[in-house]
């Protein structure tokens, strides 16, 4: 007898994780790898966080917390919005999650029914599309390019909806975005928010790269509206990737739904991570030092990658990624990245992870590591391309 396998698991893989596995296998065989594939800081959590974690480990019990998170952490996150953005947020609207990934699952399940339609920019973070598909929500890709800084606009949304009898139920935005690192400028930001408000579209704003910007600060949607869902994380700016902790700011009409879902799906976020993370908000000097390192890496790659043939690059306003159009080099970015790893030891991510339709001619470099690694990588790529 053949047993049934649910179709919801037949979603595309998160290819960057496949690339990381291949890079790790190469290292296990004694080969050197320069990691420009994974979007995680090459720095540890700040020292006060580590000290708080050690102190928490001396307790007799690290038990469950409230499903929405430890109350004093929720209050500290609310205080962060006042300090960082000048925006007042009630602590009762803060939901602590098991990474931003847990936040996306809770957001999608609480805000949309199976069969609803949600739009997102392409290229974009692949887990948006894959999680939505797994829970039965229709995905509408909005193809973006350099002319809109790889960000969605009301005009692009209208074009995608033209002639469609089905309404649009949600829109996901990210500024700075993954994989392009681009940001939405203030006027375009307000236009998108107004569009969603006029048409009754639930807006979800991925703000996990806030704090990592070059030249101007990122804006939070909360400065303009209260009924959006905001998702953030301790993984990127706060340099706590493996601690698996994030948070949401949610509208009042979703709080109880999200609490019930969180109770049943996750019980509670990791207790040790919650207790340690409270300290991270007082580590801005150390964290901004990390961002200064990313800025050095960014400058080096933007200057040197064109010399290696990667000369069509997204603006990289924030985050720690450079998205490259490599149509002049290949029409198969996955094969190209595999060959680049095998022949140079430089690991990077093919664009098909982020853009199913056009990603075969794009790739992403992550510059979250050491400056010396970036310098060696562009040197190897330059010699490889000559």
Secondary structure, DSSP 8 states (H G I E B T S, - for coil): ------GGG-----HHHHHHHHHHHHHHTT---EE-S--S-SS---HHHHHHHHHHHTSS------TT--HHHHHHHHHHHHHHHS----GGGEEEESHHHHHHHHHHHHH--TT-EEEEEES--HHHHHHHHHTT-EEEEEE--GGGTT---HHHHHHHHTT--S---EEEEESS-TTT-----HHHHHHHHHHHHHHT-EEEEE-TTTT-BSSS----GGGT-SSSEEEEESSSTT--GGG--EEEE--GGGHHHHHHHHHHHTSSS-HHHHHHHGGGGG-HHHHHHHHHHHHHHHHHHHHHGGGGT---B----BTTEEEEE-TTT-S-HHHHHHHHHHHH-EE-EEGGGT-TTTGGGEEEEE--S-HHHHHHHHHHHHHHH-
